[in-house]
Structure formats: structure tokens, C-alpha cells
Amino acid sequence: MKNDISNGCNKSFGKKDVGHEGNKKKGYSTQLETIFHYLENHTATATMVSKATSIPQKCITRYKRDLEKQGKLYEVQKKFCKATNFRAWYLTTNPELFPEVKNPKKVL
């Protein structure tokens, strides 16, 4: 029997397709893939991604941290969110929009 977390962060979407050949064969995509591909084409806050993809915001926050650690997601601009009207970071996974790192931090 499969153990699922009650908040739904580890569940797949069923028959959702995001356009990759591997996913077409399987007939589904994971939440992480959905978030990644959405942010390739849109610059959005976590709340906006949640509303567009129906993925709980708690899950998006966890995946955001994982993608940031891998260098695949960046915060590009902090401004007012169109969904909440509060200041929030706009996110992207599109490498063309990644900020240039002028002075990388040195780890001692």
C-alpha cells in the first residue's frame, strides 16, 4: 500500500500532460514537473502558481526550496502579487531570466 502525505504534496495529478514525451507515455506528471514547466513560461509568485496549477501552496514552497538548491529556480523580482496584493517574490525556472551573480559568496 502506498503511503501518501495527507496534504497531497507527494500525489501525482493523474492524466495531466505537460508536453514531454516521457510524460505522454506515462500519462501523468508530478507536481514538481508541473511547477517547473509552469515557471519556465510564466514569472509568478507561489500564490499565483498555486491558483494556476491547483497545487497547494505549502507544496510549492517545499519544491521552490528544492529547485533553488539545485540552481534551477530563482527569485527575480519582489513586487506586489497580482493574487494577494502583498509584496512577494516573482519566481522563474527560465534560465534566460536568471539574475547575473556579480559577487558569489565564498564559503569558508
NORKA-V323753 format. One record per backbone hydrogen bond with DSSP energy under -1.0 kcal/mol. CO is the residue of the C=O (numbers start at 1). NH is the residue of the N-H. Records with the same first field share a line. If there is no record, write none. Layout:
CO = NH  NH
This chain:
5 = 8
8 = 11
20 = 24
21 = 25
22 = 26
23 = 27
29 = 13
30 = 34
31 = 35
32 = 36
33 = 37
34 = 38
35 = 39
38 = 42
39 = 93
44 = 91
45 = 49
46 = 50
47 = 51
48 = 52
49 = 53
50 = 54
56 = 60
57 = 61
58 = 62
59 = 63
60 = 64
61 = 65
62 = 66
63 = 67
64 = 68
65 = 69
66 = 70
67 = 72
68 = 71
74 = 92
77 = 90
79 = 88
81 = 85
86 = 81
88 = 79
90 = 76
91 = 44
92 = 74
94 = 97
